[in-house]
């Protein structure tokens, strides 16, 4: 969850490291630190608690740290409270080894106990300090070089890590090692970069290497060498990242989140254009043939957070259009319940970053069971993308705000296309209906734009409830699945207690929570369930609830029941979720703004959950 950056070149390192960390602060903002080496002189370490601006002020925007080789870190606390002492970089007792780390070392207490017996002292509560001193221990005990010291450490520790290390005896080198946690390496002329995510280095280079699992690398000035766990040098291909720097900047918007909400029409359109060729869905680049699709008799969708909510929507859509049984699984639970996977099943894993730890573990579990896997991911070359049997990329571009919006919408479109394709190849959707659905799905980007035009009215309404203690979202079927995501958006960035309920379940206990003035948001886009959901809203209103409704244009009768109505353009009901989610995202955003909160970096959360 933390963010790491490294630079080795001819320019002053600290300002470049700070700039890179500013692009990664969404990954952690409890504390930050830098270590920079100036030739043969001892490396300097500067750390600060809190946001990156504290570290920038402490180092005069990096100008106070001289040197052209360095590493930096922004922390999301796991082991040890947020403090300057627990901030990275960490060092061995004599400063021989200095490192930053993203991940969790599961057996760090065991490692720490061993090192204490060997005379090492510990100053922090972190697992990172243990791995740094273990590298130092092997380096000195066996009188070996960095590659062997790192390899021995990697074999000894359990957990996940992206590790950036500087050795006193190798002042012009940065060494890195990776297991499960994300890491990319960039190269430009005489400079090399390492980072947890692409935006940190896009300003400087778009040419990157993807370091594999249980691999190491050495960054010299303009030169990168890669090694496997046996210490053997291996070759890597340089890849060009297609994102540009402007895509990772705010572009005049107050926050990344509102910018990314407005980028949803493009994200959806680009994803559609990647797979829809005239009147046909083409999965050639996904690695799934029509014959393979026909054979799948069961589908398991595995994901976390918002991606899990995409899976909930997909369950309704796929089962309706393709009549294939779908089970949606929380990735964090998937491995531990000993899942029963049918031989002819398809396991779909969904992840924006392609590095989500639980989802990656679930993917590996499925592959170990001999089940065909498909990944829906946003980041090219990510771990999940590399390991899945087939990959469907969403074309959302870089997403910086912690609360996902455009990646979620791109994932929805991807699953809708999959449902259409499945239904067609299985002979359940006639050719003319298939083409009609494709014609309609192509209209969604423009219709999302029309929903966004109602944002000022949504802002006005939402601001009235900025002091709310509880907000409830209700719906039936697909509308319930969308309510789950709307509730998550509300709670994660506004800190208001929010829950989503299947509307029919209200009378089975939940309605007791309704008090005078409690805001209840109903989603009503499915005609066959419309009247039943209206009845549920009436029940809430009779108990004092204040009602808002999100419904399709034409359902004007809902105004007789609810106090505030948001209309979305008419579309095929099977696609309505792509429109209904937009006002719910806007509600969460404007609630956070009204409360004066940090929209892009909500407390205790990080963008990519790369540890279990």
TAPEVEN-V310405 format. One record per residue. N is the residue number from 1. RES is the residue in three letters. SS is DSSP state (H for helix, E for strand, C for the rest). OMEGA is omega in whole degrees, -180 to 180 (none if undefined). Layout:
N_RES_SS_OMEGA + N_RES_SS_OMEGA
//
This chain:
1_UNK_C_179 + 2_UNK_C_177 + 3_UNK_E_178 + 4_UNK_E_178 + 5_UNK_E_173 + 6_UNK_E_179 + 7_UNK_E_174 + 8_UNK_E_-177 + 9_UNK_C_-178 + 10_UNK_C_-180 + 11_UNK_C_177 + 12_UNK_C_-170 + 13_UNK_H_-169 + 14_UNK_H_178 + 15_UNK_H_178 + 16_UNK_H_179 + 17_UNK_H_179 + 18_UNK_H_178 + 19_UNK_H_178 + 20_UNK_H_179 + 21_UNK_H_179 + 22_UNK_H_177 + 23_UNK_C_-178 + 24_UNK_C_-174 + 25_UNK_H_175 + 26_UNK_H_-179 + 27_UNK_H_-179 + 28_UNK_C_-176 + 29_UNK_C_176 + 30_UNK_C_179 + 31_UNK_E_-179 + 32_UNK_E_-180 + 33_UNK_E_179 + 34_UNK_E_166 + 35_UNK_E_-177 + 36_UNK_E_179 + 37_UNK_E_179 + 38_UNK_C_-179 + 39_UNK_C_-177 + 40_UNK_C_-178 + 41_UNK_C_177 + 42_UNK_C_180 + 43_UNK_C_175 + 44_UNK_E_177 + 45_UNK_E_177 + 46_UNK_E_-178 + 47_UNK_E_179 + 48_UNK_E_175 + 49_UNK_E_176 + 50_UNK_C_-176 + 51_UNK_C_-176 + 52_UNK_H_-178 + 53_UNK_H_178 + 54_UNK_H_178 + 55_UNK_H_179 + 56_UNK_H_179 + 57_UNK_H_-178 + 58_UNK_H_-177 + 59_UNK_C_-177 + 60_UNK_C_-179 + 61_UNK_C_178 + 62_UNK_C_-176 + 63_UNK_C_-178 + 64_UNK_C_180 + 65_UNK_C_-179 + 66_UNK_C_178 + 67_UNK_C_-175 + 68_UNK_C_180 + 69_UNK_E_-178 + 70_UNK_E_179 + 71_UNK_E_-180 + 72_UNK_E_-173 + 73_UNK_E_168 + 74_UNK_E_-162 + 75_UNK_E_165 + 76_UNK_C_-167 + 77_UNK_C_170 + 78_UNK_C_177 + 79_UNK_C_180 + 80_UNK_C_-178 + 81_UNK_C_174 + 82_UNK_C_179 + 83_UNK_C_178 + 84_UNK_C_-180 + 85_UNK_C_-178 + 86_UNK_C_-180 + 87_UNK_C_174 + 88_UNK_C_3 + 89_UNK_C_173 + 90_UNK_E_-177 + 91_UNK_E_174 + 92_UNK_C_-171 + 93_UNK_C_-177 + 94_UNK_C_180 + 95_UNK_C_-179 + 96_UNK_C_-180 + 97_UNK_E_177 + 98_UNK_E_-176 + 99_UNK_E_168 + 100_UNK_E_-169 + 101_UNK_E_169 + 102_UNK_E_-179 + 103_UNK_E_179 + 104_UNK_E_175 + 105_UNK_E_-171 + 106_UNK_C_-178 + 107_UNK_C_-175 + 108_UNK_H_179 + 109_UNK_H_177 + 110_UNK_H_178 + 111_UNK_H_-179 + 112_UNK_H_179 + 113_UNK_H_179 + 114_UNK_H_-176 + 115_UNK_H_176 + 116_UNK_H_178 + 117_UNK_H_179 + 118_UNK_C_175 + 119_UNK_C_178 + 120_UNK_C_177 + 121_UNK_C_-178 + 122_UNK_C_-177 + 123_UNK_C_-176 + 124_UNK_C_177 + 125_UNK_C_-170 + 126_UNK_C_172 + 127_UNK_H_-178 + 128_UNK_H_-180 + 129_UNK_H_180 + 130_UNK_H_-178 + 131_UNK_H_178 + 132_UNK_H_-177 + 133_UNK_H_174 + 134_UNK_H_175 + 135_UNK_H_179 + 136_UNK_H_-179 + 137_UNK_H_-180 + 138_UNK_H_-180 + 139_UNK_H_-177 + 140_UNK_H_-176 + 141_UNK_H_-176 + 142_UNK_C_180 + 143_UNK_C_-176 + 144_UNK_C_-180 + 145_UNK_C_-177 + 146_UNK_H_-175 + 147_UNK_H_180 + 148_UNK_H_178 + 149_UNK_H_178 + 150_UNK_H_-179 + 151_UNK_H_178 + 152_UNK_H_178 + 153_UNK_H_-178 + 154_UNK_H_178 + 155_UNK_H_-174 + 156_UNK_H_-174 + 157_UNK_C_175 + 158_UNK_C_179 + 159_UNK_E_-180 + 160_UNK_E_-180 + 161_UNK_E_160 + 162_UNK_E_-169 + 163_UNK_E_177 + 164_UNK_E_-169 + 165_UNK_E_170 + 166_UNK_E_178 + 167_UNK_E_-179 + 168_UNK_C_-177 + 169_UNK_C_-180 + 170_UNK_C_-169 + 171_UNK_C_-178 + 172_UNK_C_-177 + 173_UNK_C_169 + 174_UNK_E_180 + 175_UNK_E_-180 + 176_UNK_E_177 + 177_UNK_E_-174 + 178_UNK_E_167 + 179_UNK_E_175 + 180_UNK_C_-180 + 181_UNK_C_-173 + 182_UNK_C_177 + 183_UNK_C_173 + 184_UNK_E_179 + 185_UNK_E_-179 + 186_UNK_E_-179 + 187_UNK_E_178 + 188_UNK_E_180 + 189_UNK_C_-176 + 190_UNK_C_-177 + 191_UNK_E_174 + 192_UNK_E_-178 + 193_UNK_E_170 + 194_UNK_E_-178 + 195_UNK_E_177 + 196_UNK_C_-175 + 197_UNK_C_-173 + 198_UNK_H_-174 + 199_UNK_H_-177 + 200_UNK_H_-175 + 201_UNK_C_-177 + 202_UNK_C_-180 + 203_UNK_C_-172 + 204_UNK_C_-180 + 205_UNK_C_172 + 206_UNK_C_179 + 207_UNK_E_-172 + 208_UNK_E_169 + 209_UNK_E_172 + 210_UNK_E_180 + 211_UNK_C_-175 + 212_UNK_C_179 + 213_UNK_C_-180 + 214_UNK_C_175 + 215_UNK_E_179 + 216_UNK_E_177 + 217_UNK_E_176 + 218_UNK_E_180 + 219_UNK_E_171 + 220_UNK_E_179 + 221_UNK_C_177 + 222_UNK_C_-177 + 223_UNK_E_179 + 224_UNK_E_176 + 225_UNK_E_-178 + 226_UNK_E_-177 + 227_UNK_E_172 + 228_UNK_C_-175 + 229_UNK_C_177 + 230_UNK_C_-180 + 231_UNK_C_180 + 232_UNK_C_-180 + 233_UNK_E_-179 + 234_UNK_E_-178 + 235_UNK_C_176 + 236_UNK_C_177 + 237_UNK_C_176 + 238_UNK_C_-178 + 239_UNK_E_178 + 240_UNK_E_177 + 241_UNK_C_-175 + 242_UNK_C_178 + 243_UNK_C_173 + 244_UNK_C_-175 + 245_UNK_H_-179 + 246_UNK_H_-179 + 247_UNK_H_-179 + 248_UNK_H_178 + 249_UNK_C_-174 + 250_UNK_C_175 + 251_UNK_C_177 + 252_UNK_C_177 + 253_UNK_C_-178 + 254_UNK_C_-179 + 255_UNK_C_175 + 256_UNK_H_-174 + 257_UNK_H_-179 + 258_UNK_H_174 + 259_UNK_H_-177 + 260_UNK_H_173 + 261_UNK_H_180 + 262_UNK_H_179 + 263_UNK_C_-176 + 264_UNK_H_176 + 265_UNK_H_179 + 266_UNK_H_180 + 267_UNK_H_179 + 268_UNK_H_-179 + 269_UNK_H_-179 + 270_UNK_H_178 + 271_UNK_H_176 + 272_UNK_H_-177 + 273_UNK_H_-180 + 274_UNK_H_-172 + 275_UNK_H_179 + 276_UNK_E_179 + 277_UNK_E_-178 + 278_UNK_C_-178 + 279_UNK_C_-176 + 280_UNK_E_170 + 281_UNK_E_-174 + 282_UNK_C_180 + 283_UNK_C_180 + 284_UNK_C_-177 + 285_UNK_C_178 + 286_UNK_C_-176 + 287_UNK_C_179 + 288_UNK_C_179 + 289_UNK_C_177 + 290_UNK_H_-179 + 291_UNK_H_177 + 292_UNK_H_-179 + 293_UNK_H_-179 + 294_UNK_H_-173 + 295_UNK_H_-176 + 296_UNK_C_-179 + 297_UNK_C_178 + 298_UNK_E_176 + 299_UNK_E_172 + 300_UNK_E_176 + 301_UNK_E_-174 + 302_UNK_E_-176 + 303_UNK_E_178 + 304_UNK_C_171 + 305_UNK_H_-179 + 306_UNK_H_178 + 307_UNK_H_174 + 308_UNK_H_178 + 309_UNK_H_172 + 310_UNK_H_178 + 311_UNK_H_178 + 312_UNK_H_176 + 313_UNK_H_-177 + 314_UNK_H_179 + 315_UNK_H_179 + 316_UNK_H_-174 + 317_UNK_H_-178 + 318_UNK_H_-179 + 319_UNK_H_-180 + 320_UNK_H_-173 + 321_UNK_H_-175 + 322_UNK_H_179 + 323_UNK_C_174 + 324_UNK_C_179 + 325_UNK_E_-178 + 326_UNK_E_173 + 327_UNK_E_-180 + 328_UNK_E_-173 + 329_UNK_E_168 + 330_UNK_E_-176 + 331_UNK_H_-178 + 332_UNK_H_179 + 333_UNK_H_-169 + 334_UNK_H_-176 + 335_UNK_H_-167 + 336_UNK_H_178 + 337_UNK_H_178 + 338_UNK_C_-171 + 339_UNK_C_176 + 340_UNK_C_-176 + 341_UNK_C_-180 + 342_UNK_C_-176 + 343_UNK_C_-178 + 344_UNK_C_180 + 345_UNK_E_171 + 346_UNK_E_175 + 347_UNK_E_179 + 348_UNK_E_175 + 349_UNK_E_-177 + 350_UNK_E_-179 + 351_UNK_E_177 + 352_UNK_C_-174 + 353_UNK_C_-173 + 354_UNK_C_-179 + 355_UNK_C_-177 + 356_UNK_C_-169 + 357_UNK_H_-178 + 358_UNK_H_-179 + 359_UNK_H_177 + 360_UNK_H_178 + 361_UNK_H_178 + 362_UNK_H_177 + 363_UNK_H_-179 + 364_UNK_H_177 + 365_UNK_H_180 + 366_UNK_H_-180 + 367_UNK_H_178 + 368_UNK_H_178 + 369_UNK_C_179 + 370_UNK_C_-178 + 371_UNK_C_178 + 372_UNK_E_-175 + 373_UNK_E_176 + 374_UNK_E_179 + 375_UNK_E_169 + 376_UNK_E_-174 + 377_UNK_E_-177 + 378_UNK_C_-173 + 379_UNK_C_179 + 380_UNK_C_177 + 381_UNK_C_178 + 382_UNK_C_-175 + 383_UNK_H_-179 + 384_UNK_H_179 + 385_UNK_H_-178 + 386_UNK_H_-172 + 387_UNK_H_-179 + 388_UNK_C_179 + 389_UNK_C_177 + 390_UNK_E_-175 + 391_UNK_E_172 + 392_UNK_E_-178 + 393_UNK_E_169 + 394_UNK_C_-173 + 395_UNK_C_-176 + 396_UNK_C_-174 + 397_UNK_C_-177 + 398_UNK_C_177 + 399_UNK_C_-171 + 400_UNK_C_-180 + 401_UNK_C_180 + 402_UNK_C_179 + 403_UNK_C_-176 + 404_UNK_C_176 + 405_UNK_C_-175 + 406_UNK_H_177 + 407_UNK_H_177 + 408_UNK_H_-179 + 409_UNK_H_177 + 410_UNK_H_177 + 411_UNK_H_177 + 412_UNK_H_-179 + 413_UNK_H_180 + 414_UNK_H_-179 + 415_UNK_H_177 + 416_UNK_H_177 + 417_UNK_H_178 + 418_UNK_H_180 + 419_UNK_H_178 + 420_UNK_H_-179 + 421_UNK_H_179 + 422_UNK_H_-179 + 423_UNK_H_-179 + 424_UNK_H_-177 + 425_UNK_H_177 + 426_UNK_C_176 + 427_UNK_C_-179 + 428_UNK_C_177 + 429_UNK_C_180 + 430_UNK_C_-177 + 431_UNK_H_-178 + 432_UNK_H_177 + 433_UNK_H_178 + 434_UNK_H_-180 + 435_UNK_H_178 + 436_UNK_H_177 + 437_UNK_H_180 + 438_UNK_H_176 + 439_UNK_H_-178 + 440_UNK_H_-177 + 441_UNK_H_178 + 442_UNK_C_179 + 443_UNK_C_-174 + 444_UNK_H_179 + 445_UNK_H_178 + 446_UNK_H_-180 + 447_UNK_H_174 + 448_UNK_H_177 + 449_UNK_H_179 + 450_UNK_H_177 + 451_UNK_H_-179 + 452_UNK_H_180 + 453_UNK_C_179 + 454_UNK_C_-170 + 455_UNK_H_-178 + 456_UNK_H_179 + 457_UNK_H_177 + 458_UNK_H_178 + 459_UNK_H_180 + 460_UNK_H_-178 + 461_UNK_H_-175 + 462_UNK_H_-177 + 463_UNK_H_-180 + 464_UNK_C_-174 + 465_UNK_C_-177 + 466_UNK_C_178 + 467_UNK_C_-179 + 468_UNK_C_176 + 469_UNK_C_-178 + 470_UNK_E_174 + 471_UNK_E_-180 + 472_UNK_E_177 + 473_UNK_E_179 + 474_UNK_E_177 + 475_UNK_E_178 + 476_UNK_C_178 + 477_UNK_C_179 + 478_UNK_H_-180 + 479_UNK_H_175 + 480_UNK_H_179 + 481_UNK_H_178 + 482_UNK_H_178 + 483_UNK_H_178 + 484_UNK_H_-179 + 485_UNK_H_178 + 486_UNK_H_178 + 487_UNK_H_179 + 488_UNK_H_179 + 489_UNK_H_-178 + 490_UNK_H_-173 + 491_UNK_H_-171 + 492_UNK_H_-179 + 493_UNK_H_178 + 494_UNK_H_-179 + 495_UNK_C_174 + 496_UNK_C_177 + 497_UNK_E_-177 + 498_UNK_E_178 + 499_UNK_E_174 + 500_UNK_E_-179 + 501_UNK_E_168 + 502_UNK_E_-170 + 503_UNK_H_-180 + 504_UNK_H_-179 + 505_UNK_H_-176 + 506_UNK_H_-174 + 507_UNK_H_179 + 508_UNK_H_174 + 509_UNK_C_-171 + 510_UNK_H_-175 + 511_UNK_H_177 + 512_UNK_H_180 + 513_UNK_H_-176 + 514_UNK_C_177 + 515_UNK_C_178 + 516_UNK_C_176 + 517_UNK_C_178 + 518_UNK_C_-179 + 519_UNK_E_176 + 520_UNK_E_-178 + 521_UNK_E_179 + 522_UNK_E_176 + 523_UNK_E_-173 + 524_UNK_E_-179 + 525_UNK_C_-176 + 526_UNK_C_-171 + 527_UNK_H_-177 + 528_UNK_H_180 + 529_UNK_H_-173 + 530_UNK_H_-176 + 531_UNK_H_180 + 532_UNK_H_180 + 533_UNK_H_176 + 534_UNK_H_178 + 535_UNK_H_178 + 536_UNK_H_178 + 537_UNK_H_177 + 538_UNK_H_178 + 539_UNK_H_179 + 540_UNK_H_-178 + 541_UNK_H_-179 + 542_UNK_C_179 + 543_UNK_C_172 + 544_UNK_C_-178 + 545_UNK_C_173 + 546_UNK_E_-167 + 547_UNK_E_168 + 548_UNK_E_180 + 549_UNK_E_173 + 550_UNK_E_-174 + 551_UNK_E_-178 + 552_UNK_E_177 + 553_UNK_C_-178 + 554_UNK_C_179 + 555_UNK_C_-172 + 556_UNK_H_178 + 557_UNK_H_-179 + 558_UNK_H_-179 + 559_UNK_H_177 + 560_UNK_H_-177 + 561_UNK_C_-173 + 562_UNK_C_-178 + 563_UNK_C_-179 + 564_UNK_E_-175 + 565_UNK_E_173 + 566_UNK_E_-180 + 567_UNK_E_173 + 568_UNK_E_180 + 569_UNK_C_177 + 570_UNK_C_175 + 571_UNK_C_173 + 572_UNK_C_-172 + 573_UNK_H_-180 + 574_UNK_H_180 + 575_UNK_H_-172 + 576_UNK_C_-178 + 577_UNK_H_179 + 578_UNK_H_178 + 579_UNK_H_-176 + 580_UNK_H_-178 + 581_UNK_H_-175 + 582_UNK_H_178 + 583_UNK_H_178 + 584_UNK_H_174 + 585_UNK_H_-179 + 586_UNK_H_178 + 587_UNK_H_179 + 588_UNK_H_-179 + 589_UNK_H_-176 + 590_UNK_H_175 + 591_UNK_H_179 + 592_UNK_H_179 + 593_UNK_H_-179 + 594_UNK_H_-180 + 595_UNK_C_178 + 596_UNK_C_-176 + 597_UNK_C_177 + 598_UNK_C_-172 + 599_UNK_C_-172 + 600_UNK_C_-176 + 601_UNK_C_180 + 602_UNK_C_-174 + 603_UNK_C_173 + 604_UNK_C_-177 + 605_UNK_C_174 + 606_UNK_C_-173 + 607_UNK_C_-176 + 608_UNK_C_-179 + 609_UNK_C_-174 + 610_UNK_C_174 + 611_UNK_C_179 + 612_UNK_C_none
//
